[in-house]
Amino acid sequence: MSGGDKAPRVVEDLFGIVQILNDGSIVRGDEAVLRQKATYPDVPGVQWKDVVYHAVHGLRARVYRPASSPPLAGRSSKLPVLVYFHGGGYCIGSYAQPPFHSFCLRAAAELPAVVLSVQYRLAPEHRLPAAIEDGVYFLTWLHGQAGGGADPWLAESADFARTFISGVSAGANLAHHVAVQLASAQLAVSSVRVVGYVLLSAFFGSAERTAAEVDPPPDVSLTVDMSDQLWYMSLPVGATRDHPVANPFGPDSPSLAVVDLPPALVVVPGSDVLRDHVRGYAARLTEMGKTVEVVEFAGEQHGFSVLQPFGEAADELMRVLRRRFCLAASILLRQGFLWSPPLAASTLLRHEDIRQDGLGLEGSRDTLRSLTSHWARSVIIDMDAGVRERSSFTVYVGADTTGRFVSSTARVMAFRL
């Protein structure tokens, strides 16, 4: 080395794992040192394999499916599809890492569903919106699979008409942006019907601090400084936390008022410095008339679903997902009985004792109101009124053998949209 040369120096250091040097180069270390020493039990009865969905970038998705899924009476054996994006602040993480892998194993087994865990390019080598572009590309790939070129596992097991988009932390942020592009028709995937999206510990931000950022809860897994650094290293150079990727309601963000988003489930950990961002996200969508369900987990940390994928909170989360999403979709979203988004939300339910025939779902009036309001926004249900008609749909109460709801006053109710 000549006397005038200087060794590159680190100008940004993320946990000692991702370093940006002053010459612009990036140095990566082994992320395994960041993970807790934990044992991740196997989940029996689930098959998984990796497939390439983007050959140019070398990107893969991990496909999970139950090894056996006997069909329920009167139903196809095909399962809903859960597209899942891992977390890591857009800078670290991998679909193959044990915490994300364990969550997907559980989801495949317990929902049950075909789960597709998606790899995407990471910053700072590939700054945003690269990861979102990859997520959109994956949905395009999935459209091709549904259109007749399916991988054998997907052809055998996936019901593309019941597709959900989900993710944790940065993956939840990514899921939001992919859902927006789909709903605003920026992406044509007619053979894939996205019927809902699930945001787990979503990674949002803004230039203005929230109350939880100013006065953070104790023992957080993600600090304000960590969140700031991840945005600094992942957003375009010079961007602030009001960039549209970080802040969907920022000054330069396109309005979501006219975007016909599918129903959303927003999971908020109570001990998360980002909780106010996530609550605010759900509140803003609700003000716009979107269908949003918020479930809070008091005392849980950011990313609890993968930090402790076999913990009690993760158990409850699986019950929430199974009850509010996959089962609700299986009631309403089948061939000829599909969710139709254009009409405003309106749901009435007057019968106190309703159970779902075949799938064994039991619940009170409030339980069924929740299910129907989140998955049949355009359906009015009034068991005492017989047939109701409105615009482009009819609700039938009668003896249609494809129906699923049964009560003492209405033998079968089916939704034909």
DAQUI-V868248 format. One record per run of one state. SS is the DSSP state (H for helix, E for strand, C for the rest). FROM is the first residue (numbers start at 0). LEN is the number of residues. If there is no record, write none. Layout:
[[SS | FROM | LEN] [SS | FROM | LEN]]
This chain:
[[C | 0 | 9] [E | 9 | 5] [C | 14 | 3] [E | 17 | 4] [C | 21 | 4] [E | 25 | 3] [C | 28 | 2] [H | 30 | 4] [C | 34 | 11] [E | 45 | 9] [C | 54 | 4] [E | 58 | 8] [C | 66 | 12] [E | 78 | 7] [C | 85 | 12] [H | 97 | 14] [C | 111 | 2] [E | 113 | 5] [C | 118 | 11] [H | 129 | 20] [C | 149 | 2] [H | 151 | 6] [E | 157 | 11] [C | 168 | 1] [H | 169 | 14] [C | 183 | 10] [E | 193 | 7] [C | 200 | 10] [H | 210 | 4] [C | 214 | 9] [H | 223 | 11] [C | 234 | 29] [E | 263 | 8] [C | 271 | 3] [H | 274 | 13] [C | 287 | 4] [E | 291 | 10] [C | 301 | 2] [H | 303 | 4] [C | 307 | 4] [H | 311 | 21] [C | 332 | 1] [E | 333 | 1] [C | 334 | 2] [E | 336 | 1] [C | 337 | 16] [E | 353 | 3] [C | 356 | 4] [E | 360 | 3] [C | 363 | 1] [H | 364 | 11] [C | 375 | 12] [E | 387 | 3] [C | 390 | 2] [E | 392 | 6] [C | 398 | 6] [E | 404 | 3] [C | 407 | 4] [E | 411 | 5] [C | 416 | 1]]
